[in-house]
Amino acid sequence: MLEDILIPLFAVGLAEIGDKTQLSLLLLSAKTKKHLQLLSGALLAFLIVDGIAILFCSYIANLLPIKLLKIFSGIVFIILGVLILRENEGKAESKSFFKNSFISGFVLIFMTEWGDKTQIASGLFVTKYNALMVLTGTMIALTLLSLMAIYSGKFISKKIDKKVTAKIAGIVFILTGISFLLI
């Protein structure tokens, strides 16, 4: 039973280190003071996305082609990057998507994690291990990595000007989106 938690925890944890998700959370956390809301939104999205994968095993990957999921994720990243840059220039509406940290974290993770390697891996682990234990291990890994990313972003935001951070975040999101479209 312990291996049912530990194997997904380590596998997902290692696969997710330095992933777009962690970079995105780091950048978003530099834009907000509501880090707990950001974490809560991200974790709820992870729970839904990975929970669905675990419930339906790896069928999610068969519903839509991975290429289509990557294109969709790429477009979402580009849109978010443009919104970050527009907000930084003061061109965005006062009620920005980024003002609500919970929604920012949730939407970012929910929209971009479909078809991700860790989501598919979580579903595949169910073929060998207990589904509830796989979900537990996966969520522990994602929680720990998300906490590290958000804490790092909080630290960086104190050291670097917010406008510079926002420009970097916007550019990184756009480049990430482009890389999804090219691969």
ZATOR-227538 format. One record per residue (C-alpha): residue number from 1; residue in one letter; x negated, y, z negated. Coordinates in pm, 1 decimal, always signed. Layout:
<recs>
+-----+---+----------+----------+----------+
!   k ! r !        X !        Y !        Z !
+-----+---+----------+----------+----------+
! NUM ! A !        X !        Y !        Z !
...
+-----+---+----------+----------+----------+
</recs>
This chain:
<recs>
+-----+---+----------+----------+----------+
!   k ! r !        X !        Y !        Z !
+-----+---+----------+----------+----------+
!   1 ! M !     +0.0 !     +0.0 !     +0.0 !
!   2 ! L !   -286.4 !   +241.6 !    -75.8 !
!   3 ! E !   -434.5 !   +190.6 !   +270.9 !
!   4 ! D !    -94.0 !   +285.6 !   +416.0 !
!   5 ! I !   -156.9 !   +636.7 !   +277.6 !
!   6 ! L !   -536.1 !   +661.5 !   +299.4 !
!   7 ! I !   -588.6 !   +556.4 !   +660.3 !
!   8 ! P !   -341.2 !   +813.1 !   +803.5 !
!   9 ! L !   -469.7 !  +1074.3 !   +557.3 !
!  10 ! F !   -831.6 !  +1039.1 !   +671.4 !
!  11 ! A !   -754.3 !   +985.0 !  +1039.3 !
!  12 ! V !   -517.2 !  +1282.2 !  +1066.1 !
!  13 ! G !   -742.7 !  +1493.3 !   +844.2 !
!  14 ! L !  -1048.0 !  +1430.2 !  +1059.0 !
!  15 ! A !   -859.1 !  +1477.6 !  +1384.6 !
!  16 ! E !   -705.0 !  +1804.8 !  +1267.8 !
!  17 ! I !  -1025.7 !  +1972.8 !  +1142.3 !
!  18 ! G !  -1097.3 !  +2268.9 !  +1367.8 !
!  19 ! D !   -782.2 !  +2201.7 !  +1571.4 !
!  20 ! K !   -574.6 !  +2481.7 !  +1723.4 !
!  21 ! T !   -332.1 !  +2449.7 !  +1434.1 !
!  22 ! Q !   -591.5 !  +2530.8 !  +1172.4 !
!  23 ! L !   -731.2 !  +2818.3 !  +1376.7 !
!  24 ! S !   -379.3 !  +2953.7 !  +1427.4 !
!  25 ! L !   -299.4 !  +2938.0 !  +1056.6 !
!  26 ! L !   -631.1 !  +3103.5 !   +973.9 !
!  27 ! L !   -555.8 !  +3389.5 !  +1212.1 !
!  28 ! L !   -195.1 !  +3428.1 !  +1096.9 !
!  29 ! S !   -299.9 !  +3428.8 !   +731.9 !
!  30 ! A !   -529.9 !  +3722.0 !   +803.5 !
!  31 ! K !   -221.4 !  +3918.7 !   +914.2 !
!  32 ! T !     -6.2 !  +3864.1 !   +605.8 !
!  33 ! K !     -9.7 !  +3882.9 !   +228.5 !
!  34 ! K !   +269.4 !  +3624.2 !   +202.9 !
!  35 ! H !    +47.1 !  +3318.0 !   +224.4 !
!  36 ! L !   +283.2 !  +3087.1 !    +36.9 !
!  37 ! Q !   +559.8 !  +3164.1 !   +286.7 !
!  38 ! L !   +322.3 !  +3097.2 !   +576.2 !
!  39 ! L !   +219.2 !  +2766.0 !   +422.0 !
!  40 ! S !   +582.1 !  +2670.3 !   +352.1 !
!  41 ! G !   +688.7 !  +2740.9 !   +709.8 !
!  42 ! A !   +395.4 !  +2546.8 !   +853.4 !
!  43 ! L !   +450.6 !  +2248.9 !   +624.7 !
!  44 ! L !   +823.2 !  +2233.5 !   +702.3 !
!  45 ! A !   +741.8 !  +2227.6 !  +1073.5 !
!  46 ! F !   +476.4 !  +1957.7 !  +1021.2 !
!  47 ! L !   +727.1 !  +1753.5 !   +820.6 !
!  48 ! I !   +987.1 !  +1775.9 !  +1096.1 !
!  49 ! V !   +753.0 !  +1716.2 !  +1390.1 !
!  50 ! D !   +552.1 !  +1436.0 !  +1230.7 !
!  51 ! G !   +860.2 !  +1296.1 !  +1060.6 !
!  52 ! I !  +1033.7 !  +1262.8 !  +1395.8 !
!  53 ! A !   +725.2 !  +1094.9 !  +1540.9 !
!  54 ! I !   +715.5 !   +853.8 !  +1252.4 !
!  55 ! L !  +1088.4 !   +782.7 !  +1270.6 !
!  56 ! F !  +1078.9 !   +713.7 !  +1640.5 !
!  57 ! C !   +724.0 !   +570.9 !  +1644.5 !
!  58 ! S !   +557.1 !   +684.8 !  +1959.3 !
!  59 ! Y !   +876.4 !   +728.8 !  +2161.8 !
!  60 ! I !   +839.4 !  +1108.7 !  +2146.9 !
!  61 ! A !   +547.5 !  +1087.7 !  +2389.8 !
!  62 ! N !   +770.0 !   +891.4 !  +2627.7 !
!  63 ! L !  +1056.4 !  +1142.8 !  +2622.7 !
!  64 ! L !   +856.7 !  +1414.1 !  +2791.7 !
!  65 ! P !   +528.1 !  +1382.2 !  +2973.6 !
!  66 ! I !   +228.6 !  +1495.9 !  +2765.9 !
!  67 ! K !   +133.6 !  +1733.2 !  +3050.5 !
!  68 ! L !   +469.4 !  +1910.8 !  +3017.4 !
!  69 ! L !   +428.8 !  +1936.5 !  +2639.7 !
!  70 ! K !    +80.7 !  +2087.9 !  +2685.4 !
!  71 ! I !   +211.5 !  +2340.7 !  +2937.9 !
!  72 ! F !   +489.5 !  +2439.8 !  +2697.6 !
!  73 ! S !   +239.0 !  +2473.5 !  +2409.8 !
!  74 ! G !     +8.6 !  +2680.8 !  +2630.5 !
!  75 ! I !   +287.5 !  +2921.2 !  +2719.9 !
!  76 ! V !   +386.0 !  +2957.2 !  +2352.9 !
!  77 ! F !    +25.5 !  +3040.3 !  +2258.3 !
!  78 ! I !     -3.8 !  +3299.3 !  +2536.4 !
!  79 ! I !   +323.8 !  +3464.5 !  +2432.6 !
!  80 ! L !   +214.2 !  +3474.6 !  +2068.2 !
!  81 ! G !   -122.2 !  +3621.2 !  +2169.7 !
!  82 ! V !    +44.3 !  +3895.3 !  +2371.4 !
!  83 ! L !   +282.1 !  +3969.9 !  +2082.0 !
!  84 ! I !    -10.8 !  +3997.3 !  +1841.2 !
!  85 ! L !   -194.3 !  +4237.5 !  +2072.9 !
!  86 ! R !   +120.3 !  +4445.0 !  +2135.8 !
!  87 ! E !   +191.9 !  +4467.0 !  +1764.7 !
!  88 ! N !   -166.8 !  +4571.3 !  +1699.6 !
!  89 ! E !   -129.1 !  +4856.8 !  +1950.3 !
!  90 ! G !   +195.3 !  +4966.0 !  +1784.3 !
!  91 ! K !   +405.8 !  +4875.9 !  +2091.2 !
!  92 ! A !   +605.8 !  +4601.3 !  +1927.5 !
!  93 ! E !   +938.0 !  +4657.1 !  +1759.5 !
!  94 ! S !   +932.8 !  +4731.3 !  +1387.6 !
!  95 ! K !  +1106.9 !  +4399.4 !  +1317.4 !
!  96 ! S !   +824.3 !  +4183.0 !  +1440.3 !
!  97 ! F !   +810.0 !  +3806.0 !  +1451.6 !
!  98 ! F !   +493.8 !  +3833.7 !  +1241.2 !
!  99 ! K !   +663.2 !  +4026.7 !   +958.2 !
! 100 ! N !   +823.3 !  +3706.3 !   +831.6 !
! 101 ! S !   +539.2 !  +3472.3 !   +740.0 !
! 102 ! F !   +765.8 !  +3170.0 !   +690.8 !
! 103 ! I !   +915.0 !  +3200.9 !  +1039.2 !
! 104 ! S !   +573.3 !  +3273.0 !  +1194.9 !
! 105 ! G !   +422.4 !  +2958.8 !  +1042.8 !
! 106 ! F !   +723.9 !  +2744.1 !  +1118.6 !
! 107 ! V !   +768.3 !  +2849.5 !  +1481.6 !
! 108 ! L !   +397.8 !  +2831.5 !  +1560.8 !
! 109 ! I !   +358.8 !  +2477.7 !  +1427.0 !
! 110 ! F !   +698.2 !  +2351.3 !  +1543.0 !
! 111 ! M !   +655.3 !  +2472.6 !  +1900.1 !
! 112 ! T !   +294.7 !  +2366.8 !  +1950.3 !
! 113 ! E !   +260.4 !  +2035.1 !  +1769.4 !
! 114 ! W !   +485.7 !  +1829.2 !  +1997.5 !
! 115 ! G !   +267.0 !  +1575.3 !  +2171.6 !
! 116 ! D !    -36.2 !  +1667.0 !  +1961.2 !
! 117 ! K !   -284.6 !  +1388.3 !  +1895.7 !
! 118 ! T !   -207.4 !  +1382.3 !  +1521.8 !
! 119 ! Q !   +167.3 !  +1365.0 !  +1582.6 !
! 120 ! I !   +124.0 !  +1073.1 !  +1818.8 !
! 121 ! A !   -123.8 !   +906.0 !  +1581.6 !
! 122 ! S !   +123.6 !   +940.8 !  +1295.3 !
! 123 ! G !   +385.8 !   +764.6 !  +1503.7 !
! 124 ! L !   +145.1 !   +491.4 !  +1604.0 !
! 125 ! F !    +38.2 !   +422.6 !  +1244.2 !
! 126 ! V !   +396.8 !   +316.7 !  +1171.7 !
! 127 ! T !   +348.3 !    +12.6 !  +1389.5 !
! 128 ! K !   +110.0 !   -121.7 !  +1125.6 !
! 129 ! Y !   +183.4 !    +60.4 !   +800.1 !
! 130 ! N !   +482.0 !   +162.8 !   +587.6 !
! 131 ! A !   +651.1 !   +468.1 !   +742.5 !
! 132 ! L !   +701.7 !   +657.0 !   +414.2 !
! 133 ! M !   +337.5 !   +600.6 !   +316.3 !
! 134 ! V !   +218.8 !   +714.8 !   +661.5 !
! 135 ! L !   +426.2 !  +1031.4 !   +627.7 !
! 136 ! T !   +282.1 !  +1087.0 !   +278.8 !
! 137 ! G !    -77.2 !  +1046.2 !   +397.4 !
! 138 ! T !    -19.8 !  +1263.8 !   +702.0 !
! 139 ! M !   +143.4 !  +1541.5 !   +498.7 !
! 140 ! I !   -133.4 !  +1536.6 !   +235.3 !
! 141 ! A !   -395.9 !  +1578.6 !   +509.6 !
! 142 ! L !   -204.1 !  +1856.7 !   +684.1 !
! 143 ! T !   -133.5 !  +2034.5 !   +354.7 !
! 144 ! L !   -499.6 !  +2030.7 !   +247.6 !
! 145 ! L !   -622.2 !  +2153.3 !   +585.2 !
! 146 ! S !   -351.7 !  +2420.0 !   +604.9 !
! 147 ! L !   -444.5 !  +2544.7 !   +257.6 !
! 148 ! M !   -809.8 !  +2566.7 !   +361.3 !
! 149 ! A !   -721.6 !  +2755.4 !   +680.9 !
! 150 ! I !   -490.1 !  +2999.3 !   +502.0 !
! 151 ! Y !   -739.3 !  +3059.9 !   +220.8 !
! 152 ! S !  -1014.7 !  +3121.5 !   +478.7 !
! 153 ! G !   -793.1 !  +3367.4 !   +665.0 !
! 154 ! K !   -711.4 !  +3547.2 !   +340.9 !
! 155 ! F !  -1083.8 !  +3577.9 !   +266.2 !
! 156 ! I !  -1164.8 !  +3697.9 !   +619.3 !
! 157 ! S !   -887.5 !  +3958.2 !   +610.1 !
! 158 ! K !  -1056.9 !  +4122.0 !   +311.1 !
! 159 ! K !  -1389.8 !  +4142.1 !   +493.9 !
! 160 ! I !  -1281.7 !  +4248.8 !   +844.6 !
! 161 ! D !  -1060.6 !  +4538.1 !   +954.5 !
! 162 ! K !   -703.4 !  +4422.6 !  +1024.4 !
! 163 ! K !   -700.4 !  +4575.8 !  +1374.3 !
! 164 ! V !  -1016.4 !  +4385.9 !  +1467.7 !
! 165 ! T !   -869.9 !  +4065.9 !  +1320.9 !
! 166 ! A !   -548.0 !  +4117.0 !  +1517.7 !
! 167 ! K !   -736.5 !  +4172.0 !  +1845.1 !
! 168 ! I !   -944.5 !  +3859.9 !  +1786.4 !
! 169 ! A !   -631.2 !  +3662.3 !  +1696.2 !
! 170 ! G !   -443.9 !  +3779.0 !  +2005.3 !
! 171 ! I !   -733.2 !  +3698.6 !  +2236.9 !
! 172 ! V !   -792.4 !  +3356.5 !  +2077.1 !
! 173 ! F !   -422.7 !  +3269.0 !  +2108.8 !
! 174 ! I !   -420.5 !  +3369.6 !  +2476.3 !
! 175 ! L !   -741.2 !  +3175.5 !  +2549.5 !
! 176 ! T !   -602.5 !  +2872.8 !  +2366.2 !
! 177 ! G !   -286.5 !  +2892.7 !  +2575.6 !
! 178 ! I !   -486.8 !  +2918.5 !  +2896.7 !
! 179 ! S !   -696.3 !  +2616.7 !  +2796.7 !
! 180 ! F !   -374.8 !  +2414.9 !  +2749.4 !
! 181 ! L !   -262.8 !  +2509.4 !  +3099.2 !
! 182 ! L !   -597.2 !  +2414.9 !  +3254.4 !
! 183 ! I !   -645.9 !  +2079.0 !  +3082.6 !
+-----+---+----------+----------+----------+
</recs>
